[in-house]
Amino acid sequence: MSKDAEKSTWKEYIWNPRTREFLGRTASSWGLILLFYVVFYIFLAGLFALTMYVMLQTLDDHKPTWQDRLSTPGMVIRPKADETYEIVYDIQSTETWDMYAQALDKFLIPYNNSVQAEKNNECTPDQYFLQEDSGDVKNNPKRSCQFNRTILEDCSGINDRYYGYQKGQPCIIIKLNRVIGMLPGVNGQAPFVTCAAKKEDSDKIGEMMYFPENGTFNLMYYPYYGKKAQVNYSQPLVAVKFLNITTNEDVNVECKINANNIPIGSERDKFAGRVSFKLRINTV
């Protein structure tokens, strides 16, 4: 076949003036194909939209339909200088400990008594603050109980604006991670925090004081109903003040939650129900 014949064949394939075909198909054939794909993709889009609509009808704006959570909530401390959970400072060097005091000041601003009185309610202590829905009628927004800064007493930053850091008696604030619907404690026994030194440092930690007394998370702050349902919720706190910890040495501390219905965390998750940190106070 000559080159002219091949060229003519390709031209006719692209556009055949005799049969009025473009790329081997007539206009009506192309129109039917286009119509098929338009209908097909409209059907797929409609099916996707219907699926999403049905799924969204099963969701609650204020509470997750399904909760895949650990049975033991995590714990964190404040102040937290970095991800290593180390608090190291020199009593003689103000700039080394003032940043911790400032971090605690900033953290505790929402717990000021005036802020709590404006946003939250005074609740009956030592019992759960239950606010259940009535069938399909949602009891939202839900109220929250006051956690006043003054509850932390010597670690509130009110009487001692440096939280004991300048005296070598630092305060550490502990909070339990939020878990929707969790009811810690059984038979009126509130969960409480205990701190101790790791085995190798057991003789270095000295005496401690807990605020509130006994390091308890009062039952009235539970259950937590979620960020949207309980917009003004204030997490309860526990403060630990180290009174005579050994100076110029690393002291590894572990604090854990104690409750008769919260399992002890596993070794694989160091933040499940406990938190570990290093405390070092230099004096020379």
C-alpha positions in Angstrom: 0.0 0.0 0.0 1.4 3.4 -1.0 1.9 6.2 1.5 -0.9 8.2 -0.1 -3.3 5.3 0.4 -2.3 4.9 4.0 -2.8 8.7 4.5 -6.2 8.5 2.9 -7.2 5.6 5.1 -6.3 7.5 8.3 -8.1 10.5 7.1 -11.2 8.5 6.4 -11.0 6.9 9.9 -10.9 10.3 11.5 -13.6 11.7 9.3 -15.4 9.8 6.6 -17.4 12.3 4.5 -19.3 9.6 2.7 -20.7 7.9 5.8 -20.3 11.1 8.0 -18.5 9.1 10.7 -16.0 10.5 13.2 -13.5 8.0 14.5 -15.6 5.2 13.2 -18.9 6.3 14.7 -21.8 8.4 13.5 -23.1 11.4 15.4 -26.1 9.5 16.8 -23.7 6.7 18.0 -21.5 9.2 19.8 -24.6 10.9 21.3 -25.9 7.5 22.7 -22.5 6.8 24.2 -22.3 10.3 25.8 -25.9 9.9 27.1 -25.0 6.5 28.6 -22.0 7.9 30.6 -23.9 11.0 31.7 -26.8 8.8 33.1 -24.3 6.3 34.5 -22.3 9.0 36.5 -25.5 10.7 37.6 -26.6 7.4 39.0 -23.3 6.9 40.8 -23.4 10.4 42.2 -27.0 9.9 43.4 -26.1 6.5 45.0 -23.2 8.1 46.8 -25.3 11.0 48.0 -28.1 8.6 49.2 -25.5 6.5 51.0 -24.0 9.5 52.8 -27.5 10.9 53.7 -28.5 7.5 55.2 -25.2 7.3 57.2 -25.5 10.9 58.4 -29.0 10.1 59.8 -27.4 7.6 62.2 -25.0 10.2 63.6 -25.4 12.4 66.6 -23.9 15.9 66.4 -23.2 15.8 70.2 -22.1 12.2 70.8 -20.1 9.7 68.8 -22.3 6.7 67.7 -19.3 4.4 68.1 -16.5 4.8 70.6 -13.3 2.8 70.1 -11.4 3.9 73.2 -8.9 2.5 75.7 -10.5 1.2 78.9 -7.9 3.2 80.8 -7.7 7.0 80.1 -4.4 8.7 79.7 -2.9 11.3 82.1 -0.8 14.4 81.4 1.0 17.0 83.5 1.5 20.7 83.5 3.8 22.4 83.2 5.2 20.5 80.3 8.4 21.9 78.8 8.6 19.5 75.9 7.7 16.0 74.8 10.3 14.4 77.1 8.4 15.3 80.3 11.4 16.7 82.1 11.2 19.5 84.6 14.7 20.8 85.3 15.7 24.1 86.8 18.1 25.9 89.0 16.8 27.7 92.1 19.4 30.4 91.8 18.6 31.1 88.1 15.1 32.8 87.8 14.8 32.3 84.1 15.1 28.5 84.4 12.0 28.2 86.6 10.0 31.3 85.8 8.9 29.8 82.5 7.2 26.9 84.4 5.3 29.4 86.6 4.2 31.3 83.6 3.0 28.1 81.9 0.9 27.2 85.0 -0.5 30.8 85.1 -1.7 30.5 81.5 -3.0 27.0 82.0 -5.1 28.0 85.1 -6.7 31.2 83.7 -9.9 29.3 82.7 -10.1 28.0 86.3 -10.2 31.5 87.9 -13.2 31.6 90.3 -14.8 34.5 88.5 -14.7 32.7 85.1 -16.1 29.5 86.7 -18.9 31.4 88.4 -19.9 33.0 85.2 -19.9 29.8 83.1 -20.5 26.8 85.3 -22.8 25.6 88.1 -22.2 24.8 91.8 -22.8 21.1 92.0 -23.4 18.6 94.8 -20.1 16.9 95.5 -19.4 13.2 95.7 -22.1 12.2 93.2 -22.3 12.0 89.4 -23.8 15.0 87.7 -26.1 13.0 85.3 -28.0 15.0 82.6 -29.7 12.3 80.5 -31.8 13.0 77.4 -35.5 12.4 77.4 -36.0 10.0 74.4 -35.5 12.0 71.2 -35.5 15.3 73.2 -31.8 16.3 73.6 -30.9 17.9 76.9 -28.3 20.2 75.2 -26.3 22.2 76.0 -25.5 20.4 79.2 -24.3 22.2 82.3 -20.9 21.8 83.8 -19.6 21.9 87.4 -17.3 24.6 88.7 -13.7 23.7 89.3 -12.3 26.8 91.0 -8.7 27.5 91.0 -8.7 28.0 94.8 -9.3 24.3 95.2 -5.6 23.8 94.4 -4.7 25.9 97.5 -0.9 26.1 97.7 -0.6 25.2 94.1 -3.2 27.6 92.8 -0.7 30.4 92.2 -2.8 32.9 94.2 -0.8 33.0 97.4 2.4 31.9 95.8 2.7 33.2 92.3 5.7 31.1 91.6 4.1 27.8 92.6 6.9 26.9 95.0 9.5 26.7 92.2 11.7 29.4 93.8 11.8 27.5 97.1 12.6 24.1 95.6 9.0 22.9 96.4 7.5 22.8 92.9 3.9 22.1 92.1 2.9 19.7 89.3 -0.7 19.7 88.0 -2.2 16.5 86.7 -5.3 16.0 84.6 -7.1 12.9 83.4 -7.9 12.8 79.7 -11.6 13.3 78.7 -13.6 10.2 77.9 -17.3 10.6 76.9 -19.6 8.8 79.2 -17.0 7.5 81.6 -18.1 7.0 85.2 -15.0 6.4 87.2 -15.3 5.0 90.7 -17.9 2.6 92.1 -20.1 2.9 95.2 -19.2 6.5 95.7 -15.5 6.0 95.7 -13.9 8.8 93.7 -10.8 8.1 91.6 -7.6 9.5 93.2 -4.0 10.2 92.2 -0.9 8.8 93.9 2.7 9.7 93.0 5.9 7.8 93.8 9.5 7.7 92.7 10.7 4.9 90.5 12.4 2.1 92.4 15.9 3.5 91.9 14.9 6.9 93.3 12.6 5.8 96.1 14.7 7.5 98.8 14.8 10.8 96.9 11.2 11.9 96.5 10.5 13.0 100.1 7.1 14.2 101.3 4.3 15.4 99.0 1.0 17.2 99.4 -2.0 16.7 97.2 -4.7 19.3 96.3 -7.6 18.7 96.5 -7.1 16.6 99.6 -6.1 13.0 98.9 -5.7 13.9 95.2 -9.2 13.0 94.3 -11.2 13.7 91.1 -14.6 14.4 92.5 -17.4 12.4 91.0 -19.5 15.5 90.3 -17.3 16.2 87.2 -18.5 13.0 85.6 -19.8 11.9 83.2 -18.4 14.1 80.4 -20.8 14.5 77.5 -18.6 15.8 74.8 -17.3 19.1 73.5 -20.4 20.1 71.6 -22.9 19.0 74.3 -20.9 20.4 77.2 -19.1 23.4 75.8 -18.1 24.9 79.2 -16.8 21.7 80.7 -13.7 22.2 83.0 -11.6 19.2 83.6 -10.9 18.5 87.2 -7.3 18.8 88.3 -5.0 17.4 91.0 -1.9 19.3 92.1 1.1 17.6 93.7 3.5 19.7 95.7 7.0 18.2 96.4 8.1 19.5 99.8 11.6 18.2 100.3 12.7 16.3 97.2 16.4 15.6 96.8 18.2 18.4 95.0 21.0 18.2 92.4 19.9 14.7 91.3 17.5 13.3 88.8 14.3 12.0 90.4 12.1 9.9 88.2 8.4 10.2 89.3 5.4 8.2 88.3 1.8 9.3 89.1 -1.1 7.0 88.5 -4.9 7.0 88.7 -6.5 4.7 91.3 -10.1 3.7 90.9 -11.9 0.4 91.4 -13.3 0.3 87.9 -10.4 1.7 85.9 -7.9 -1.1 84.9 -4.2 -0.5 85.4 -2.5 0.5 82.2 -0.2 -1.8 80.3 3.6 -1.4 80.0 3.2 -0.8 76.3 1.3 2.4 76.9 3.1 4.6 79.4 0.3 7.2 79.4 -2.6 4.8 80.1 -3.7 5.6 83.6 -0.4 7.1 84.6 2.2 9.6 83.6 6.0 9.5 84.2 8.3 12.5 84.3 11.8 13.5 85.5 12.2 16.2 88.1 15.6 17.8 88.9 16.2 20.8 91.1 19.7 22.3 91.1 21.0 24.4 93.9 24.6 24.7 92.9 
